[in-house]
Amino acid sequence: MAQKRTTEIDRMTRERDAALLSMDRKRILVYLKRYDTQAWKQMKRAKHETFWVAVHKAITAAVDLPDDKRELSRRWLFKRGLSPLGDLKRNDK
């Protein structure tokens, strides 16, 4: 049972990372609808800027993503006077 759960979490994480890195609103919404219907309901109605703030914050918090992508999102947020989530230290470092 634990193996199945780990595999499922790994799959969800890979799908999340791919959706976030795609920077494709439709693809991100498809992911949210599949795994988090509450977030999907909020994000599908979100204004353009609000949607992208949430995406960039999620990217900065996702420690499995490449540091350079997380840094780009961190800068995007700082440029708008906003703070990132988490730091840029990866779990494996």
Distance bins in CASP14 RR format, pairs under 12 A and 6 or more apart:
PFRMAT RR
TARGET T0000
AUTHOR 0000-0000-0000
RMODE 2
METHOD distances of the structure
MODEL  1
1 7 0 0 0 0 0 1 0 0 0 0 0
1 8 0 0 0 0 0 1 0 0 0 0 0
2 8 0 0 0 0 0 1 0 0 0 0 0
2 9 0 0 0 0 0 1 0 0 0 0 0
3 9 0 0 0 0 0 1 0 0 0 0 0
3 10 0 0 0 0 0 1 0 0 0 0 0
4 10 0 0 0 0 0 1 0 0 0 0 0
4 11 0 0 0 0 0 1 0 0 0 0 0
5 11 0 0 0 0 0 1 0 0 0 0 0
5 12 0 0 0 0 0 1 0 0 0 0 0
6 12 0 0 0 0 0 1 0 0 0 0 0
6 13 0 0 0 0 0 1 0 0 0 0 0
7 13 0 0 0 0 0 1 0 0 0 0 0
7 14 0 0 0 0 0 1 0 0 0 0 0
8 14 0 0 0 0 0 1 0 0 0 0 0
8 15 0 0 0 0 0 1 0 0 0 0 0
8 35 0 0 0 0 0 1 0 0 0 0 0
9 15 0 0 0 0 0 1 0 0 0 0 0
9 16 0 0 0 0 0 1 0 0 0 0 0
9 35 0 0 0 0 0 1 0 0 0 0 0
9 64 0 0 0 0 0 1 0 0 0 0 0
10 16 0 0 0 0 0 1 0 0 0 0 0
10 17 0 0 0 0 0 1 0 0 0 0 0
10 64 0 0 0 0 1 0 0 0 0 0 0
11 17 0 0 0 0 0 1 0 0 0 0 0
11 18 0 0 0 0 0 1 0 0 0 0 0
11 31 0 0 0 0 0 1 0 0 0 0 0
11 34 0 0 0 0 0 1 0 0 0 0 0
11 35 0 0 0 0 0 1 0 0 0 0 0
12 18 0 0 0 0 0 1 0 0 0 0 0
12 19 0 0 0 0 0 1 0 0 0 0 0
12 31 0 0 0 0 1 0 0 0 0 0 0
12 32 0 0 0 0 0 1 0 0 0 0 0
12 34 0 0 0 0 1 0 0 0 0 0 0
12 35 1 0 0 1 0 0 0 0 0 0 0
12 36 0 0 0 0 1 0 0 0 0 0 0
12 62 0 0 0 0 0 1 0 0 0 0 0
12 64 0 0 0 0 0 1 0 0 0 0 0
13 19 0 0 0 0 0 1 0 0 0 0 0
13 20 0 0 0 0 0 1 0 0 0 0 0
13 31 0 0 0 0 0 1 0 0 0 0 0
13 35 0 0 0 0 0 1 0 0 0 0 0
13 62 0 0 0 0 1 0 0 0 0 0 0
13 63 0 0 0 0 0 1 0 0 0 0 0
13 64 1 0 0 1 0 0 0 0 0 0 0
13 65 0 0 0 0 0 1 0 0 0 0 0
14 20 0 0 0 0 0 1 0 0 0 0 0
14 21 0 0 0 0 0 1 0 0 0 0 0
14 31 0 0 0 0 0 1 0 0 0 0 0
14 62 0 0 0 0 0 1 0 0 0 0 0
14 64 0 0 0 0 1 0 0 0 0 0 0
14 65 0 0 0 0 0 1 0 0 0 0 0
15 21 0 0 0 0 0 1 0 0 0 0 0
15 22 0 0 0 0 0 1 0 0 0 0 0
15 27 0 0 0 0 1 0 0 0 0 0 0
15 28 0 0 0 0 0 1 0 0 0 0 0
15 30 0 0 0 0 1 0 0 0 0 0 0
15 31 1 0 1 0 0 0 0 0 0 0 0
15 32 0 0 0 0 0 1 0 0 0 0 0
15 33 0 0 0 0 0 1 0 0 0 0 0
15 34 1 0 0 1 0 0 0 0 0 0 0
15 35 1 0 0 1 0 0 0 0 0 0 0
15 36 0 0 0 0 0 1 0 0 0 0 0
15 64 0 0 0 0 0 1 0 0 0 0 0
16 22 0 0 0 0 0 1 0 0 0 0 0
16 27 0 0 0 0 0 1 0 0 0 0 0
16 28 0 0 0 0 1 0 0 0 0 0 0
16 30 0 0 0 0 0 1 0 0 0 0 0
16 31 1 0 0 1 0 0 0 0 0 0 0
16 32 0 0 0 0 1 0 0 0 0 0 0
16 34 0 0 0 0 0 1 0 0 0 0 0
16 35 1 0 0 1 0 0 0 0 0 0 0
16 36 0 0 0 0 1 0 0 0 0 0 0
16 39 0 0 0 0 0 1 0 0 0 0 0
16 55 0 0 0 0 0 1 0 0 0 0 0
16 58 0 0 0 0 1 0 0 0 0 0 0
16 59 0 0 0 0 0 1 0 0 0 0 0
16 61 0 0 0 0 0 1 0 0 0 0 0
16 62 1 0 0 1 0 0 0 0 0 0 0
16 64 0 0 0 0 1 0 0 0 0 0 0
16 65 0 0 0 0 1 0 0 0 0 0 0
17 27 0 0 0 0 0 1 0 0 0 0 0
17 28 0 0 0 0 0 1 0 0 0 0 0
17 31 0 0 0 0 1 0 0 0 0 0 0
17 58 0 0 0 0 0 1 0 0 0 0 0
17 59 0 0 0 0 1 0 0 0 0 0 0
17 61 0 0 0 0 0 1 0 0 0 0 0
17 62 1 0 0 1 0 0 0 0 0 0 0
17 63 0 0 0 0 0 1 0 0 0 0 0
17 64 1 0 1 0 0 0 0 0 0 0 0
17 65 1 0 1 0 0 0 0 0 0 0 0
17 66 0 0 0 0 1 0 0 0 0 0 0
17 69 0 0 0 0 1 0 0 0 0 0 0
17 70 0 0 0 0 0 1 0 0 0 0 0
18 24 0 0 0 0 1 0 0 0 0 0 0
18 27 1 0 0 1 0 0 0 0 0 0 0
18 28 0 0 0 0 1 0 0 0 0 0 0
18 30 0 0 0 0 0 1 0 0 0 0 0
18 31 0 0 0 0 1 0 0 0 0 0 0
18 62 0 0 0 0 0 1 0 0 0 0 0
18 64 0 0 0 0 0 1 0 0 0 0 0
18 65 0 0 0 0 0 1 0 0 0 0 0
18 69 0 0 0 0 0 1 0 0 0 0 0
19 25 0 0 0 0 1 0 0 0 0 0 0
19 26 0 0 0 0 1 0 0 0 0 0 0
19 27 1 0 1 0 0 0 0 0 0 0 0
19 28 1 0 1 0 0 0 0 0 0 0 0
19 29 0 0 0 0 1 0 0 0 0 0 0
19 30 1 0 0 1 0 0 0 0 0 0 0
19 31 1 1 0 0 0 0 0 0 0 0 0
19 32 0 0 0 0 1 0 0 0 0 0 0
19 33 0 0 0 0 0 1 0 0 0 0 0
19 34 0 0 0 0 1 0 0 0 0 0 0
19 35 0 0 0 0 1 0 0 0 0 0 0
19 36 0 0 0 0 0 1 0 0 0 0 0
19 39 0 0 0 0 0 1 0 0 0 0 0
19 40 0 0 0 0 0 1 0 0 0 0 0
19 43 0 0 0 0 0 1 0 0 0 0 0
19 55 0 0 0 0 1 0 0 0 0 0 0
19 58 0 0 0 0 1 0 0 0 0 0 0
19 59 0 0 0 0 0 1 0 0 0 0 0
19 62 0 0 0 0 0 1 0 0 0 0 0
19 65 0 0 0 0 0 1 0 0 0 0 0
20 27 0 0 0 0 1 0 0 0 0 0 0
20 28 1 0 0 1 0 0 0 0 0 0 0
20 29 0 0 0 0 0 1 0 0 0 0 0
20 31 0 0 0 0 1 0 0 0 0 0 0
20 32 0 0 0 0 0 1 0 0 0 0 0
20 52 0 0 0 0 0 1 0 0 0 0 0
20 54 0 0 0 0 0 1 0 0 0 0 0
20 55 1 0 0 1 0 0 0 0 0 0 0
20 56 0 0 0 0 1 0 0 0 0 0 0
20 57 0 0 0 0 0 1 0 0 0 0 0
20 58 1 0 1 0 0 0 0 0 0 0 0
20 59 1 0 1 0 0 0 0 0 0 0 0
20 60 0 0 0 0 0 1 0 0 0 0 0
20 61 0 0 0 0 0 1 0 0 0 0 0
20 62 1 0 0 1 0 0 0 0 0 0 0
20 64 0 0 0 0 0 1 0 0 0 0 0
20 65 1 0 0 1 0 0 0 0 0 0 0
20 66 0 0 0 0 0 1 0 0 0 0 0
20 69 0 0 0 0 1 0 0 0 0 0 0
20 70 0 0 0 0 0 1 0 0 0 0 0
20 72 0 0 0 0 0 1 0 0 0 0 0
20 73 0 0 0 0 1 0 0 0 0 0 0
21 27 0 0 0 0 1 0 0 0 0 0 0
21 28 0 0 0 0 0 1 0 0 0 0 0
21 31 0 0 0 0 0 1 0 0 0 0 0
21 55 0 0 0 0 0 1 0 0 0 0 0
21 56 0 0 0 0 0 1 0 0 0 0 0
21 58 0 0 0 0 0 1 0 0 0 0 0
21 59 1 0 0 1 0 0 0 0 0 0 0
21 62 0 0 0 0 1 0 0 0 0 0 0
21 64 0 0 0 0 0 1 0 0 0 0 0
21 65 1 0 0 1 0 0 0 0 0 0 0
21 66 0 0 0 0 1 0 0 0 0 0 0
21 68 0 0 0 0 0 1 0 0 0 0 0
21 69 1 0 0 1 0 0 0 0 0 0 0
21 70 0 0 0 0 0 1 0 0 0 0 0
21 72 0 0 0 0 0 1 0 0 0 0 0
21 73 0 0 0 0 0 1 0 0 0 0 0
22 28 1 0 0 1 0 0 0 0 0 0 0
22 29 0 0 0 0 0 1 0 0 0 0 0
22 30 0 0 0 0 0 1 0 0 0 0 0
22 31 0 0 0 0 1 0 0 0 0 0 0
22 55 0 0 0 0 0 1 0 0 0 0 0
22 59 0 0 0 0 0 1 0 0 0 0 0
22 69 0 0 0 0 0 1 0 0 0 0 0
23 51 0 0 0 0 0 1 0 0 0 0 0
23 52 0 0 0 0 1 0 0 0 0 0 0
23 55 1 0 0 1 0 0 0 0 0 0 0
23 56 0 0 0 0 1 0 0 0 0 0 0
23 58 0 0 0 0 0 1 0 0 0 0 0
23 59 0 0 0 0 1 0 0 0 0 0 0
23 69 0 0 0 0 1 0 0 0 0 0 0
23 72 0 0 0 0 0 1 0 0 0 0 0
23 73 0 0 0 0 1 0 0 0 0 0 0
23 76 0 0 0 0 0 1 0 0 0 0 0
24 30 0 0 0 0 1 0 0 0 0 0 0
24 31 0 0 0 0 0 1 0 0 0 0 0
24 51 0 0 0 0 0 1 0 0 0 0 0
24 52 0 0 0 0 0 1 0 0 0 0 0
24 55 0 0 0 0 0 1 0 0 0 0 0
25 31 0 0 0 0 0 1 0 0 0 0 0
25 32 0 0 0 0 0 1 0 0 0 0 0
25 43 0 0 0 0 1 0 0 0 0 0 0
25 44 0 0 0 0 1 0 0 0 0 0 0
25 46 0 0 0 0 1 0 0 0 0 0 0
25 47 0 0 0 0 0 1 0 0 0 0 0
25 48 0 0 0 0 1 0 0 0 0 0 0
25 50 0 0 0 0 0 1 0 0 0 0 0
25 51 1 0 0 1 0 0 0 0 0 0 0
25 52 0 0 0 0 1 0 0 0 0 0 0
25 54 0 0 0 0 0 1 0 0 0 0 0
25 55 0 0 0 0 1 0 0 0 0 0 0
26 32 0 0 0 0 0 1 0 0 0 0 0
26 33 0 0 0 0 0 1 0 0 0 0 0
26 40 0 0 0 0 0 1 0 0 0 0 0
26 43 0 0 0 0 0 1 0 0 0 0 0
26 44 0 0 0 0 0 1 0 0 0 0 0
26 51 0 0 0 0 0 1 0 0 0 0 0
27 33 0 0 0 0 0 1 0 0 0 0 0
27 34 0 0 0 0 0 1 0 0 0 0 0
27 55 0 0 0 0 0 1 0 0 0 0 0
28 34 0 0 0 0 0 1 0 0 0 0 0
28 35 0 0 0 0 0 1 0 0 0 0 0
28 36 0 0 0 0 0 1 0 0 0 0 0
28 39 0 0 0 0 1 0 0 0 0 0 0
28 40 0 0 0 0 1 0 0 0 0 0 0
28 43 1 0 0 1 0 0 0 0 0 0 0
28 44 0 0 0 0 0 1 0 0 0 0 0
28 46 0 0 0 0 0 1 0 0 0 0 0
28 51 0 0 0 0 1 0 0 0 0 0 0
28 52 0 0 0 0 1 0 0 0 0 0 0
28 54 0 0 0 0 1 0 0 0 0 0 0
28 55 1 0 0 1 0 0 0 0 0 0 0
28 56 0 0 0 0 0 1 0 0 0 0 0
28 58 0 0 0 0 1 0 0 0 0 0 0
28 59 0 0 0 0 0 1 0 0 0 0 0
29 35 0 0 0 0 0 1 0 0 0 0 0
29 36 0 0 0 0 0 1 0 0 0 0 0
29 37 0 0 0 0 0 1 0 0 0 0 0
29 39 0 0 0 0 1 0 0 0 0 0 0
29 40 1 0 0 1 0 0 0 0 0 0 0
29 41 0 0 0 0 0 1 0 0 0 0 0
29 42 0 0 0 0 0 1 0 0 0 0 0
29 43 1 0 0 1 0 0 0 0 0 0 0
29 44 1 0 1 0 0 0 0 0 0 0 0
29 45 0 0 0 0 0 1 0 0 0 0 0
29 46 0 0 0 0 1 0 0 0 0 0 0
29 51 0 0 0 0 1 0 0 0 0 0 0
29 54 0 0 0 0 0 1 0 0 0 0 0
29 55 0 0 0 0 0 1 0 0 0 0 0
30 36 0 0 0 0 0 1 0 0 0 0 0
30 40 0 0 0 0 1 0 0 0 0 0 0
30 43 0 0 0 0 0 1 0 0 0 0 0
30 44 0 0 0 0 0 1 0 0 0 0 0
31 37 0 0 0 0 0 1 0 0 0 0 0
31 39 0 0 0 0 1 0 0 0 0 0 0
31 40 0 0 0 0 1 0 0 0 0 0 0
31 43 0 0 0 0 0 1 0 0 0 0 0
31 55 0 0 0 0 0 1 0 0 0 0 0
31 58 0 0 0 0 0 1 0 0 0 0 0
32 38 0 0 0 0 1 0 0 0 0 0 0
32 39 1 0 1 0 0 0 0 0 0 0 0
32 40 1 1 0 0 0 0 0 0 0 0 0
32 41 0 0 0 0 1 0 0 0 0 0 0
32 42 0 0 0 0 1 0 0 0 0 0 0
32 43 1 0 1 0 0 0 0 0 0 0 0
32 44 0 0 0 0 1 0 0 0 0 0 0
32 45 0 0 0 0 0 1 0 0 0 0 0
32 46 0 0 0 0 0 1 0 0 0 0 0
32 51 0 0 0 0 0 1 0 0 0 0 0
32 54 0 0 0 0 1 0 0 0 0 0 0
32 55 0 0 0 0 0 1 0 0 0 0 0
32 58 0 0 0 0 0 1 0 0 0 0 0
33 39 0 0 0 0 1 0 0 0 0 0 0
33 40 1 0 1 0 0 0 0 0 0 0 0
33 41 0 0 0 0 1 0 0 0 0 0 0
33 42 0 0 0 0 0 1 0 0 0 0 0
33 43 0 0 0 0 1 0 0 0 0 0 0
33 44 1 0 0 1 0 0 0 0 0 0 0
34 40 0 0 0 0 1 0 0 0 0 0 0
36 42 0 0 0 0 1 0 0 0 0 0 0
36 43 0 0 0 0 1 0 0 0 0 0 0
36 44 0 0 0 0 0 1 0 0 0 0 0
36 54 0 0 0 0 0 1 0 0 0 0 0
36 58 0 0 0 0 0 1 0 0 0 0 0
37 43 0 0 0 0 0 1 0 0 0 0 0
37 44 0 0 0 0 0 1 0 0 0 0 0
38 44 0 0 0 0 0 1 0 0 0 0 0
39 45 0 0 0 0 0 1 0 0 0 0 0
39 46 0 0 0 0 1 0 0 0 0 0 0
39 51 0 0 0 0 0 1 0 0 0 0 0
39 54 0 0 0 0 1 0 0 0 0 0 0
39 55 0 0 0 0 0 1 0 0 0 0 0
39 58 0 0 0 0 1 0 0 0 0 0 0
40 46 0 0 0 0 0 1 0 0 0 0 0
40 51 0 0 0 0 0 1 0 0 0 0 0
40 54 0 0 0 0 0 1 0 0 0 0 0
42 50 0 0 0 0 1 0 0 0 0 0 0
42 51 0 0 0 0 1 0 0 0 0 0 0
42 54 0 0 0 0 1 0 0 0 0 0 0
43 50 0 0 0 0 1 0 0 0 0 0 0
43 51 1 0 0 1 0 0 0 0 0 0 0
43 52 0 0 0 0 0 1 0 0 0 0 0
43 53 0 0 0 0 0 1 0 0 0 0 0
43 54 1 0 0 1 0 0 0 0 0 0 0
43 55 0 0 0 0 1 0 0 0 0 0 0
43 58 0 0 0 0 0 1 0 0 0 0 0
44 50 0 0 0 0 0 1 0 0 0 0 0
44 51 0 0 0 0 1 0 0 0 0 0 0
44 54 0 0 0 0 0 1 0 0 0 0 0
45 51 0 0 0 0 1 0 0 0 0 0 0
46 52 0 0 0 0 1 0 0 0 0 0 0
46 53 0 0 0 0 1 0 0 0 0 0 0
46 54 1 0 0 1 0 0 0 0 0 0 0
46 55 0 0 0 0 1 0 0 0 0 0 0
47 53 0 0 0 0 1 0 0 0 0 0 0
47 54 0 0 0 0 0 1 0 0 0 0 0
48 54 0 0 0 0 0 1 0 0 0 0 0
48 55 0 0 0 0 0 1 0 0 0 0 0
49 55 0 0 0 0 0 1 0 0 0 0 0
49 56 0 0 0 0 0 1 0 0 0 0 0
49 76 0 0 0 0 0 1 0 0 0 0 0
49 77 0 0 0 0 0 1 0 0 0 0 0
49 80 0 0 0 0 1 0 0 0 0 0 0
49 82 0 0 0 0 0 1 0 0 0 0 0
50 56 0 0 0 0 0 1 0 0 0 0 0
50 57 0 0 0 0 0 1 0 0 0 0 0
50 80 0 0 0 0 0 1 0 0 0 0 0
50 82 0 0 0 0 0 1 0 0 0 0 0
51 57 0 0 0 0 0 1 0 0 0 0 0
51 58 0 0 0 0 0 1 0 0 0 0 0
52 58 0 0 0 0 0 1 0 0 0 0 0
52 59 0 0 0 0 0 1 0 0 0 0 0
52 73 0 0 0 0 1 0 0 0 0 0 0
52 76 1 0 0 1 0 0 0 0 0 0 0
52 77 0 0 0 0 1 0 0 0 0 0 0
52 79 0 0 0 0 0 1 0 0 0 0 0
52 80 0 0 0 0 1 0 0 0 0 0 0
52 82 0 0 0 0 0 1 0 0 0 0 0
53 59 0 0 0 0 0 1 0 0 0 0 0
53 60 0 0 0 0 0 1 0 0 0 0 0
53 73 0 0 0 0 0 1 0 0 0 0 0
53 76 0 0 0 0 1 0 0 0 0 0 0
53 77 1 0 0 1 0 0 0 0 0 0 0
53 78 0 0 0 0 0 1 0 0 0 0 0
53 79 0 0 0 0 0 1 0 0 0 0 0
53 80 1 0 0 1 0 0 0 0 0 0 0
53 81 0 0 0 0 0 1 0 0 0 0 0
53 82 1 0 0 1 0 0 0 0 0 0 0
53 83 0 0 0 0 0 1 0 0 0 0 0
53 84 0 0 0 0 0 1 0 0 0 0 0
53 85 0 0 0 0 0 1 0 0 0 0 0
54 60 0 0 0 0 0 1 0 0 0 0 0
54 61 0 0 0 0 0 1 0 0 0 0 0
54 73 0 0 0 0 0 1 0 0 0 0 0
54 77 0 0 0 0 0 1 0 0 0 0 0
54 82 0 0 0 0 0 1 0 0 0 0 0
54 85 0 0 0 0 0 1 0 0 0 0 0
55 61 0 0 0 0 0 1 0 0 0 0 0
55 62 0 0 0 0 0 1 0 0 0 0 0
55 65 0 0 0 0 0 1 0 0 0 0 0
55 69 0 0 0 0 0 1 0 0 0 0 0
55 72 0 0 0 0 0 1 0 0 0 0 0
55 73 1 0 0 1 0 0 0 0 0 0 0
55 76 0 0 0 0 1 0 0 0 0 0 0
55 77 0 0 0 0 0 1 0 0 0 0 0
55 85 0 0 0 0 0 1 0 0 0 0 0
56 62 0 0 0 0 0 1 0 0 0 0 0
56 65 0 0 0 0 0 1 0 0 0 0 0
56 69 0 0 0 0 0 1 0 0 0 0 0
56 70 0 0 0 0 1 0 0 0 0 0 0
56 71 0 0 0 0 0 1 0 0 0 0 0
56 72 0 0 0 0 1 0 0 0 0 0 0
56 73 1 0 1 0 0 0 0 0 0 0 0
56 74 1 0 0 1 0 0 0 0 0 0 0
56 75 0 0 0 0 1 0 0 0 0 0 0
56 76 1 0 1 0 0 0 0 0 0 0 0
56 77 1 0 1 0 0 0 0 0 0 0 0
56 78 0 0 0 0 0 1 0 0 0 0 0
56 79 0 0 0 0 0 1 0 0 0 0 0
56 80 0 0 0 0 1 0 0 0 0 0 0
56 81 0 0 0 0 0 1 0 0 0 0 0
56 82 0 0 0 0 1 0 0 0 0 0 0
56 83 0 0 0 0 0 1 0 0 0 0 0
56 84 1 0 0 1 0 0 0 0 0 0 0
56 85 0 0 0 0 1 0 0 0 0 0 0
57 70 0 0 0 0 0 1 0 0 0 0 0
57 73 1 0 0 1 0 0 0 0 0 0 0
57 74 0 0 0 0 1 0 0 0 0 0 0
57 76 0 0 0 0 1 0 0 0 0 0 0
57 77 1 0 0 1 0 0 0 0 0 0 0
57 78 0 0 0 0 0 1 0 0 0 0 0
57 80 0 0 0 0 0 1 0 0 0 0 0
57 82 1 0 0 1 0 0 0 0 0 0 0
57 83 0 0 0 0 1 0 0 0 0 0 0
57 84 1 0 0 1 0 0 0 0 0 0 0
57 85 1 0 1 0 0 0 0 0 0 0 0
57 86 0 0 0 0 1 0 0 0 0 0 0
58 64 0 0 0 0 0 1 0 0 0 0 0
58 65 0 0 0 0 1 0 0 0 0 0 0
58 69 0 0 0 0 0 1 0 0 0 0 0
58 70 0 0 0 0 0 1 0 0 0 0 0
58 73 0 0 0 0 1 0 0 0 0 0 0
58 77 0 0 0 0 0 1 0 0 0 0 0
58 84 0 0 0 0 0 1 0 0 0 0 0
58 85 1 0 0 1 0 0 0 0 0 0 0
58 86 0 0 0 0 0 1 0 0 0 0 0
59 65 1 0 0 1 0 0 0 0 0 0 0
59 66 0 0 0 0 1 0 0 0 0 0 0
59 67 0 0 0 0 0 1 0 0 0 0 0
59 68 0 0 0 0 0 1 0 0 0 0 0
59 69 1 0 0 1 0 0 0 0 0 0 0
59 70 1 0 1 0 0 0 0 0 0 0 0
59 71 0 0 0 0 1 0 0 0 0 0 0
59 72 0 0 0 0 1 0 0 0 0 0 0
59 73 1 1 0 0 0 0 0 0 0 0 0
59 74 0 0 0 0 1 0 0 0 0 0 0
59 75 0 0 0 0 0 1 0 0 0 0 0
59 76 0 0 0 0 1 0 0 0 0 0 0
59 77 0 0 0 0 1 0 0 0 0 0 0
59 84 0 0 0 0 1 0 0 0 0 0 0
59 85 0 0 0 0 1 0 0 0 0 0 0
59 86 0 0 0 0 0 1 0 0 0 0 0
59 88 0 0 0 0 0 1 0 0 0 0 0
60 67 0 0 0 0 0 1 0 0 0 0 0
60 69 0 0 0 0 1 0 0 0 0 0 0
60 70 1 0 1 0 0 0 0 0 0 0 0
60 71 0 0 0 0 1 0 0 0 0 0 0
60 72 0 0 0 0 1 0 0 0 0 0 0
60 73 1 0 1 0 0 0 0 0 0 0 0
60 74 1 0 1 0 0 0 0 0 0 0 0
60 75 0 0 0 0 1 0 0 0 0 0 0
60 76 0 0 0 0 1 0 0 0 0 0 0
60 77 1 0 0 1 0 0 0 0 0 0 0
60 78 0 0 0 0 0 1 0 0 0 0 0
60 82 0 0 0 0 0 1 0 0 0 0 0
60 83 0 0 0 0 1 0 0 0 0 0 0
60 84 1 1 0 0 0 0 0 0 0 0 0
60 85 1 0 1 0 0 0 0 0 0 0 0
60 86 1 0 0 1 0 0 0 0 0 0 0
60 87 0 0 0 0 1 0 0 0 0 0 0
60 88 1 0 0 1 0 0 0 0 0 0 0
60 89 0 0 0 0 0 1 0 0 0 0 0
61 70 0 0 0 0 1 0 0 0 0 0 0
61 73 0 0 0 0 1 0 0 0 0 0 0
61 74 0 0 0 0 0 1 0 0 0 0 0
61 77 0 0 0 0 0 1 0 0 0 0 0
61 83 0 0 0 0 0 1 0 0 0 0 0
61 84 1 0 0 1 0 0 0 0 0 0 0
61 85 1 1 0 0 0 0 0 0 0 0 0
61 86 1 0 1 0 0 0 0 0 0 0 0
61 87 0 0 0 0 1 0 0 0 0 0 0
61 88 0 0 0 0 0 1 0 0 0 0 0
62 69 0 0 0 0 1 0 0 0 0 0 0
62 70 1 0 0 1 0 0 0 0 0 0 0
62 73 0 0 0 0 1 0 0 0 0 0 0
62 74 0 0 0 0 0 1 0 0 0 0 0
62 84 0 0 0 0 0 1 0 0 0 0 0
62 85 0 0 0 0 1 0 0 0 0 0 0
62 86 0 0 0 0 1 0 0 0 0 0 0
62 88 0 0 0 0 0 1 0 0 0 0 0
62 90 0 0 0 0 0 1 0 0 0 0 0
62 91 0 0 0 0 0 1 0 0 0 0 0
63 69 0 0 0 0 0 1 0 0 0 0 0
63 70 0 0 0 0 1 0 0 0 0 0 0
63 85 0 0 0 0 0 1 0 0 0 0 0
63 86 0 0 0 0 1 0 0 0 0 0 0
63 87 0 0 0 0 1 0 0 0 0 0 0
63 88 0 0 0 0 1 0 0 0 0 0 0
63 89 1 0 0 1 0 0 0 0 0 0 0
63 90 1 0 1 0 0 0 0 0 0 0 0
63 91 1 0 1 0 0 0 0 0 0 0 0
63 92 0 0 0 0 1 0 0 0 0 0 0
63 93 0 0 0 0 1 0 0 0 0 0 0
64 70 0 0 0 0 1 0 0 0 0 0 0
64 90 1 0 0 1 0 0 0 0 0 0 0
64 91 1 0 0 1 0 0 0 0 0 0 0
64 92 0 0 0 0 1 0 0 0 0 0 0
65 71 0 0 0 0 0 1 0 0 0 0 0
65 72 0 0 0 0 0 1 0 0 0 0 0
65 73 0 0 0 0 1 0 0 0 0 0 0
65 74 0 0 0 0 0 1 0 0 0 0 0
65 86 0 0 0 0 0 1 0 0 0 0 0
65 88 0 0 0 0 0 1 0 0 0 0 0
65 90 0 0 0 0 1 0 0 0 0 0 0
65 91 0 0 0 0 0 1 0 0 0 0 0
66 72 0 0 0 0 1 0 0 0 0 0 0
66 73 0 0 0 0 0 1 0 0 0 0 0
66 88 0 0 0 0 0 1 0 0 0 0 0
66 90 0 0 0 0 1 0 0 0 0 0 0
67 73 0 0 0 0 0 1 0 0 0 0 0
67 74 0 0 0 0 1 0 0 0 0 0 0
67 87 0 0 0 0 0 1 0 0 0 0 0
67 88 1 0 1 0 0 0 0 0 0 0 0
67 89 0 0 0 0 1 0 0 0 0 0 0
67 90 1 0 0 1 0 0 0 0 0 0 0
67 91 0 0 0 0 0 1 0 0 0 0 0
67 92 0 0 0 0 0 1 0 0 0 0 0
67 93 0 0 0 0 1 0 0 0 0 0 0
68 74 0 0 0 0 0 1 0 0 0 0 0
68 75 0 0 0 0 0 1 0 0 0 0 0
68 88 0 0 0 0 1 0 0 0 0 0 0
68 90 0 0 0 0 0 1 0 0 0 0 0
69 75 0 0 0 0 0 1 0 0 0 0 0
69 76 0 0 0 0 0 1 0 0 0 0 0
69 88 0 0 0 0 0 1 0 0 0 0 0
69 90 0 0 0 0 0 1 0 0 0 0 0
70 76 0 0 0 0 0 1 0 0 0 0 0
70 77 0 0 0 0 0 1 0 0 0 0 0
70 84 1 0 0 1 0 0 0 0 0 0 0
70 85 0 0 0 0 1 0 0 0 0 0 0
70 86 0 0 0 0 1 0 0 0 0 0 0
70 87 0 0 0 0 1 0 0 0 0 0 0
70 88 1 0 1 0 0 0 0 0 0 0 0
70 89 0 0 0 0 0 1 0 0 0 0 0
70 90 0 0 0 0 1 0 0 0 0 0 0
71 77 0 0 0 0 0 1 0 0 0 0 0
71 78 0 0 0 0 0 1 0 0 0 0 0
71 84 0 0 0 0 1 0 0 0 0 0 0
71 87 0 0 0 0 0 1 0 0 0 0 0
71 88 1 0 0 1 0 0 0 0 0 0 0
71 89 0 0 0 0 0 1 0 0 0 0 0
71 90 0 0 0 0 0 1 0 0 0 0 0
72 78 0 0 0 0 0 1 0 0 0 0 0
72 79 0 0 0 0 0 1 0 0 0 0 0
72 84 0 0 0 0 0 1 0 0 0 0 0
72 88 0 0 0 0 0 1 0 0 0 0 0
73 79 0 0 0 0 0 1 0 0 0 0 0
73 80 0 0 0 0 0 1 0 0 0 0 0
73 82 0 0 0 0 0 1 0 0 0 0 0
73 83 0 0 0 0 0 1 0 0 0 0 0
73 84 1 0 0 1 0 0 0 0 0 0 0
73 85 0 0 0 0 1 0 0 0 0 0 0
73 86 0 0 0 0 0 1 0 0 0 0 0
73 88 0 0 0 0 0 1 0 0 0 0 0
74 80 0 0 0 0 0 1 0 0 0 0 0
74 81 0 0 0 0 0 1 0 0 0 0 0
74 82 0 0 0 0 1 0 0 0 0 0 0
74 83 0 0 0 0 1 0 0 0 0 0 0
74 84 1 0 1 0 0 0 0 0 0 0 0
74 85 0 0 0 0 1 0 0 0 0 0 0
74 86 0 0 0 0 1 0 0 0 0 0 0
74 87 0 0 0 0 1 0 0 0 0 0 0
74 88 1 0 0 1 0 0 0 0 0 0 0
75 81 0 0 0 0 0 1 0 0 0 0 0
75 82 0 0 0 0 0 1 0 0 0 0 0
75 84 0 0 0 0 1 0 0 0 0 0 0
75 88 0 0 0 0 0 1 0 0 0 0 0
76 82 0 0 0 0 1 0 0 0 0 0 0
76 83 0 0 0 0 0 1 0 0 0 0 0
76 84 0 0 0 0 1 0 0 0 0 0 0
77 83 1 0 0 1 0 0 0 0 0 0 0
77 84 1 0 1 0 0 0 0 0 0 0 0
77 85 0 0 0 0 1 0 0 0 0 0 0
77 86 0 0 0 0 0 1 0 0 0 0 0
78 84 1 0 0 1 0 0 0 0 0 0 0
87 93 0 0 0 0 0 1 0 0 0 0 0
END
